[in-house]
């Protein structure tokens, strides 16, 4: 896209140079004033005692009064208002048929004329009405170009349109959309399949590039050329223009209304060019009333916040009110979803030109946007890599809204109203926060994955593999490594679903299979539940083994393979995988399984998705599609000897984070019979850490330290500043009196970071039958 000069705000009272525009003022008479709603009504002002028209016309010769709303007949407006009041019980409209416009005579300042009308007792408002403009980016072409549509990608980069496409309706199927601005090339090669029509107003050739770029973001075709829109399969795409001999934004909105139904979407790609900077178009009273009528009718209206770098909370209207500040007594809510813009890089900061404040609901990219383009001649083959500003952000949010509506209509058999959809898209729980929300103040970027998985829609599968018996898939602070859902056997079973699935009687057993001989082979079965809204297909459980450790970081994982599930039904039905063969096992010893479950709609990450400790910690604590459990490989163990004699050795690794020194506590809990003894052995180099709290015995001949532990309770050590990538081989030494060895006992050791368990090893001690 060619670089275009920055638009400067138009100051009230100064005539602009917009092609075809004639400066005018808007007059709103008080609701009780009854006038025929037609052009030329000024001839009745004196007779009906509306105001001193003769004196005014002498002061400003050549004045004429026209009706503001001319897109539809007055009776249609009354019909729309009546319907809106039925749909939205909170809608309290003014008398819209008391809005008129007066064109300014040559060399008359609009504000001077407006002030004269405001002196009439029957006039509620009179204001200069400048023409709207495309909310252009500021110096956007100066920024680095982006080679691909990364705003389609998963959060935090984009809105995750790819995820929405996996659901019926997520491509916009069945949805109707109208774009309001000034120019388009509707027969562009990547848009022509939609058959879009100009329903109202005049097409401005100089704005073709702008409207074409907007439509490309939203609905460029899913074909073999160009780019692809967020919702390429909309039922209808049309446009209305506010360009013409007067500023027709309110009428263009009105014209769009009569072509749409409840839940359909209108995008307002227009800003108001006035000081202190371009403002949202709803700051014009008549436009506000048009938007409010549309939302009362159930239409979703999405509005560009404008590119004026203006704090909308601090801005005051002509009455001195903070009408755009949520929470202020004079706040006016049109019901539109207002959109700011951000940088393309993560974390997304407010784009320098974007307006900001509490009124803004959502944000999206304001730079480096790949989309369709055109020129004044109407080229049908141009593309750009540098569209942006709130012009570029608003279509991204519009695409997200249309995807949500499409999914809701097909799967939930209803659409969301404008207030519901705005709340859903702007909910911080459903979006990506900006780099500094308190400073940026541009809302959140919608995350379609989170929205589709939210309670409001609840369509996505929500697969989970239990961390412990009793785990329901919710966040918890309990054990994360005692899963009953990874089952190790030395032979296959004829019907795993009947043996281990729902109704088997073994649903809550964690002792189904936890050992196999080192000679192999072995077979692994995984069990998964789905508490989501749809059945899950193409489900895989990826299973790894790792050396036994109190913290099993991804670099310790060794891939075994994927266990598959034909489908996992809804309603939390415990479902068992096909057998996963494991032909080659490690040597005898105690080990750990790691299991990740997911499908395309509820994906599980891979080890490479954990670039740092914080990502890993957040994942293991806050996600339900990962789990751990311990298991045994039986056979001769060359390291089984322990010193002192008559003790059982339980080896494990004490592990540090993989990025830097982090403080963690180490705990051992045992419930051993009276007379038992329990020791911890660690390498000698940990002596300095442990001796801060305890005085361990140094076993010099083995280059280790030995610390007695509580055999009938918990021993807590630390916090210990564990080095990055620490892999300290440790052992528990357990001695149980001979008379008590007929029973089984459990011991577990765990690591704790910030008061949350991050890993655990559990041993079950039982006499082996000969």
QUICOR-V159555 format. One record per backbone hydrogen bond with DSSP energy under -0.5 kcal/mol. NH is the residue of the N-H (numbers start at 1). CO is the residue of the C=O. Records with the same first field share a line. If there is no record, write none. Layout:
NH = CO ; CO
This chain:
10 = 273
14 = 11
15 = 13
21 = 18
22 = 245
25 = 102
26 = 127
27 = 100
28 = 125
29 = 27 ; 98
30 = 122
33 = 30
35 = 33
38 = 36
40 = 65
41 = 38
43 = 40
44 = 41
45 = 42
48 = 44
49 = 46
50 = 45
51 = 45
53 = 51
56 = 52
57 = 53
58 = 54
59 = 55
60 = 56
63 = 60
66 = 101
68 = 99
70 = 68
76 = 73
77 = 73
78 = 74
79 = 75
80 = 76
81 = 77
82 = 78
83 = 79
84 = 80
85 = 81
86 = 82
87 = 83
88 = 84
89 = 87
91 = 88
96 = 94
98 = 95
99 = 96
100 = 27 ; 98
101 = 66
102 = 25
103 = 64
104 = 23
108 = 105
109 = 107
112 = 109
113 = 109
114 = 110
115 = 111
116 = 112
117 = 113
118 = 114
119 = 115 ; 116
120 = 117
123 = 120
124 = 28 ; 122
125 = 28
127 = 26
129 = 24
130 = 128
133 = 271
136 = 134
139 = 137
142 = 139
143 = 140
146 = 385
147 = 145
150 = 148
152 = 149
153 = 150
157 = 154
158 = 154
159 = 151
160 = 153
161 = 152
162 = 152
164 = 160
165 = 161
166 = 163
167 = 164
170 = 167
172 = 169
175 = 172
177 = 236
178 = 265
179 = 238
180 = 267
181 = 179 ; 240
186 = 184
188 = 185
189 = 380
191 = 188
192 = 188
194 = 191
195 = 192
199 = 197 ; 239
200 = 239
202 = 243
204 = 182
205 = 203
207 = 204
208 = 205
211 = 183 ; 207
212 = 208
213 = 209
214 = 210
215 = 211
216 = 212
217 = 213
218 = 214
219 = 215
220 = 216
221 = 190
223 = 221
229 = 220
230 = 217
231 = 218
232 = 229
233 = 171
234 = 231
235 = 172 ; 175
236 = 175
238 = 177
239 = 197
240 = 179
241 = 200
242 = 181
248 = 242 ; 246
252 = 248
253 = 249
254 = 250
255 = 251
256 = 252
257 = 253
258 = 254
259 = 256
260 = 257
263 = 298
264 = 261
265 = 176
266 = 300
267 = 178
268 = 266 ; 302
269 = 180 ; 267
270 = 268
271 = 133
272 = 279
273 = 131 ; 271
274 = 272
275 = 10
277 = 274
279 = 272
281 = 270
283 = 280
284 = 281
285 = 283
288 = 284
289 = 285
290 = 286
291 = 287
292 = 288
293 = 289
294 = 290
295 = 291
296 = 292
297 = 293
298 = 295
299 = 294
300 = 264
301 = 299
302 = 266 ; 300
303 = 337
304 = 268
305 = 339
309 = 353
312 = 310 ; 356
314 = 311
315 = 311
317 = 321
320 = 317
323 = 321
325 = 322
326 = 324
328 = 325
331 = 328
332 = 323
334 = 332
337 = 301
338 = 336
339 = 303
340 = 362
342 = 364
343 = 349
349 = 347
351 = 341
354 = 351
355 = 306
356 = 310
357 = 441
360 = 357
361 = 338
362 = 338
363 = 444
364 = 340
366 = 342
369 = 387
370 = 368
371 = 384
373 = 382
378 = 375
382 = 373
384 = 371
387 = 369
389 = 366
391 = 135
392 = 388 ; 389
393 = 389
394 = 390
395 = 391
396 = 392
397 = 393
398 = 394
399 = 395
400 = 396
401 = 397
402 = 398
403 = 399
404 = 400
405 = 401
406 = 402
407 = 403
408 = 404
409 = 405
410 = 406
411 = 407
412 = 407 ; 408
413 = 408
414 = 408
421 = 417
422 = 418
423 = 419
424 = 420
425 = 421
426 = 422
427 = 423
430 = 427
431 = 428
432 = 445
433 = 431
434 = 443
435 = 348
437 = 434
439 = 436
440 = 436
441 = 437
444 = 361
445 = 432
446 = 444
447 = 430
448 = 159 ; 446
451 = 447
452 = 448
453 = 449
454 = 450 ; 451
457 = 454
458 = 454
459 = 452
460 = 452
464 = 529
465 = 624
471 = 468
482 = 467
483 = 628
487 = 485 ; 525
488 = 486 ; 513
489 = 487 ; 523
499 = 495
500 = 496
501 = 497
502 = 574
504 = 501
509 = 506
515 = 488
516 = 632
518 = 634
520 = 517
522 = 582
523 = 489
524 = 580
525 = 487
527 = 485
528 = 575
529 = 464
531 = 462
533 = 460
536 = 568
537 = 535
538 = 566
539 = 565
540 = 598
541 = 563
542 = 540 ; 596
543 = 541 ; 561
544 = 594
545 = 558
546 = 592
548 = 590
550 = 653
553 = 551
556 = 553
557 = 554
558 = 545
560 = 543
561 = 543
563 = 541
565 = 539
568 = 536
569 = 567
572 = 530
573 = 570
574 = 572
575 = 528
577 = 526
578 = 564
580 = 524
581 = 579
582 = 522
585 = 583
589 = 633
591 = 631
592 = 546
593 = 629
594 = 544
595 = 627
596 = 542
597 = 625
598 = 540
599 = 602
602 = 599
609 = 606
610 = 607
611 = 609
616 = 612
617 = 613
618 = 614
619 = 615
620 = 616
621 = 617
622 = 618
623 = 619
627 = 595
628 = 480
629 = 593
631 = 591
632 = 514
633 = 589
634 = 516 ; 632
638 = 636
640 = 637
647 = 644
648 = 734
650 = 732
651 = 649
652 = 730
653 = 548
654 = 728
655 = 653
656 = 726
662 = 722
664 = 720
665 = 752
666 = 717
667 = 750
668 = 715
669 = 748
670 = 713
671 = 746
672 = 711
676 = 673
677 = 735
679 = 733
680 = 707
681 = 731
682 = 705
684 = 703
686 = 683
687 = 684
689 = 686
690 = 686
691 = 687
692 = 689
693 = 690
694 = 690
696 = 694
697 = 706
699 = 697 ; 704
700 = 698
702 = 699
703 = 699 ; 700
704 = 699
705 = 682
706 = 697
707 = 680
709 = 678
711 = 709
713 = 710
715 = 668
717 = 666
720 = 664
722 = 662 ; 720
725 = 657
726 = 723
728 = 654
729 = 727
730 = 652
731 = 681
732 = 650
733 = 679
734 = 648 ; 732
735 = 677
740 = 737
741 = 738
743 = 740
745 = 765
747 = 763
748 = 669
749 = 761
750 = 667
751 = 550 ; 759
752 = 665
753 = 756
756 = 753
758 = 751
759 = 751
761 = 749
763 = 747
765 = 745 ; 763
766 = 764
